[in-house]
């Protein structure tokens, strides 16, 4: 998976398309990411104790990784991710537009 935690991404499909945010969580096994403040649903919570009221809580739900696109921290454009091997033999993620390390 080419998107990692704390990356800035732009949503390209779905109800929040066009918005951008930070990746909070990556679930590799199912190919989903949770983006801060995006794909929000309302969950109804029962009261736990006597006298406490039930409430509706807003939760960010994971979305498919194909619906987001990485925003390059250098050129500030949404881009695809490439890979390059540097002089030390380390594999780095590279912006396809500006060719700099992400």
Buried (B, 14 or more C-beta within 10 A) or exposed (E): EEBEEEBBBBBEEEEBEEBBBBBBEBEEEEEBBBBEEBBEEEEEEEEEEEEEEEEEEEEBEBBEBEBBBBBBEEEEBBBEBBEEEEEEEEEEBBBEBBEEEB
